[in-house]
Amino acid sequence: ACLGKRQYERVFRETVGMNPKEYARIVKFQKALWLMQRGESNYAGIAAECGYSDQSHFIRNFKELSGYTPEALIKHCAPYSDLFTAPA
């Protein structure tokens, strides 16, 4: 992008409305929801596939963003994400 790190973060924030780290955190969360929606129930596997350092980090981040642990969310409602669905 021919920009320094700080300048890139500033342009990203102005364009997207959040910093790149927070955006990446949300995308990882959406991917986890998508995997759960498709029937994946191995949380360690979901954590690894989404780029979390471990299952504990995944569950902690999931609860911060959704208000539920993955298991509690499944009991409350069906997980849903359309972030990785190709438009028709």
C-alpha positions in Angstrom: 0.0 0.0 0.0 3.1 2.2 0.1 2.1 3.5 3.5 3.8 3.4 6.9 2.1 1.3 9.6 0.6 4.3 11.4 -0.6 5.9 8.2 -2.1 2.6 7.0 -4.0 2.2 10.4 -5.3 5.7 10.1 -6.5 5.3 6.5 -8.0 1.9 7.4 -9.8 3.4 10.4 -11.2 6.3 8.3 -12.4 3.9 5.6 -13.7 1.0 7.6 -14.5 2.6 10.9 -12.3 0.5 13.1 -8.6 -0.4 13.4 -7.2 -3.4 11.5 -6.8 -5.6 14.6 -10.4 -5.2 15.6 -11.6 -5.9 12.1 -9.5 -9.1 12.0 -11.0 -10.1 15.4 -14.5 -9.8 14.0 -13.6 -11.7 10.8 -12.2 -14.6 12.9 -15.4 -14.6 15.0 -17.6 -14.6 11.9 -15.6 -17.6 10.5 -16.0 -19.4 13.8 -19.8 -18.8 13.6 -19.8 -20.0 10.0 -18.0 -23.2 10.9 -20.4 -23.8 13.8 -23.3 -23.2 11.4 -21.9 -25.9 9.1 -21.9 -28.4 12.0 -18.4 -28.2 13.3 -18.4 -28.8 17.1 -14.7 -29.4 17.9 -13.8 -26.0 19.5 -10.1 -26.7 19.4 -10.3 -27.4 15.7 -12.4 -24.2 15.1 -9.9 -22.2 17.2 -7.0 -23.5 15.1 -8.8 -23.0 11.8 -9.7 -19.4 12.6 -6.2 -18.5 13.8 -6.7 -18.3 17.5 -3.7 -19.3 19.6 -5.7 -21.9 21.6 -9.2 -23.0 22.5 -9.3 -20.8 25.6 -8.5 -17.7 23.6 -11.2 -18.6 21.1 -13.9 -19.1 23.8 -12.9 -15.8 25.6 -13.0 -13.8 22.4 -16.3 -15.5 21.4 -17.9 -14.6 24.7 -16.7 -11.0 24.5 -18.2 -10.5 21.0 -21.4 -12.5 21.4 -22.1 -12.5 25.1 -22.2 -16.3 25.1 -19.7 -19.1 25.1 -19.9 -21.2 22.0 -21.8 -24.0 23.8 -24.3 -21.5 25.4 -24.9 -19.9 22.0 -25.8 -23.3 20.5 -28.3 -23.9 23.3 -29.7 -20.4 22.9 -30.0 -20.2 19.1 -28.5 -21.6 15.9 -25.2 -19.9 15.0 -25.4 -17.9 11.8 -22.9 -16.1 9.6 -23.2 -15.1 6.0 -19.8 -13.4 5.8 -18.3 -16.3 3.8 -21.4 -17.0 1.6 -21.0 -16.1 -2.0 -23.7 -13.8 -3.3 -26.1 -15.4 -5.6 
